[in-house]
């Protein structure tokens, strides 16, 4: 409390939201592979950021790899539990088909 009896509460993540830079996406090179990779960078909050690709399991690494073609929602969470999400899509090339004529 202050000398005037006013309760003060300071927590950076209440005043500074979490923001993302543009994600770096490595798309699938061959149809059907699980070779996609997403790199995201978040800042803000209390700057103690962890990342999750499933919204449940968080890790310090900002890189998710061995991904199939799909749309993913990446969650960033600071030490105070404040979260932000970003949607990222990994694409793959069309399936090639070959036919032979006699």
N, C-alpha and C positions, 0 to 999 in steps of 0.2 A: 504494500500500500504506500501511497505518497503521504506527505505530511498533512495533506488536506483530507486524508482518509479515503481517497479514491483508489479502488483496486486497479492495478495495472497488470496486463497480461501480454507478454511478448512471445510470439512464435512466428518465425519468418514465413512459414508456409500459409499462414492465414492471410498474409499481406502480399505475398508474391506467389502467383500461380506457377504451375509447371508448364513449360513450353517445349516444343520439339523443333529441331531443324529439319530440313527436308531429308527424308530417309534415303538411304542408299540401298537399291534393290538389285540383286543378281538373279535374273530370270533363269528358268530351266533352259538348257541348251538342246536336249533331246526329249521328245514327247514321252511322258510317263515316268521320267526320272524324279528323284527327290534330291535335287542338287541346288535348290533355291536358297538364297541367303538374304537376310534383312539386317541392316545396321541402322540403328536409330540413336540419336543423341538428344537427351532432355536436360534441361536446367531449370533452376528456380526452386521454390519451396525452401527446404533447408539444405539443398544441394547434396544430400545423401540419397542419391537416386538408385533404385533397383528397378529391374525390368521383368516383365512377364509376357509370354505369348499366349498363355491360356487363362490369364486373370487370377490364377491361384498360386502358382509356383514362381517365386521371384528370385532373380539372380543379379549379381553385380555386373555381369557382362551385358553389353548393349547389342550383342550379335546373336542372332538366331540362324542356325544353318541346318542343312539336310532337310529342307522344306519342299513339299509338293506344291504344284500350282494350286493356288487358292487365294482367298482374301483372308487376311489376318488382322486381328485387333491387338496392337501392342499396348500394354499398360505400363506407365512409369509411376513409381510411388516413392515419395520422400520418407524420411525417417519419422515424420509425424503422422503418416498414413494418408496424406493428401495424394490423390491420383489424377492422372490425365491419360487419355487414350488417343491413339492415332490408328487409322485404318490403312493397311498396305496390301497391295495385290501383287502376287507373283504369277507371271504368265509363262506359258510354254508354247513352243511352235506346234503347228498342226501336225497330225500324224501323217507321215509319208506313206503312200501306197505305190507299189510297183506292179505292173502287169507285163506279161511277156506274150508276144504274138508269134505263132509258128509260121 
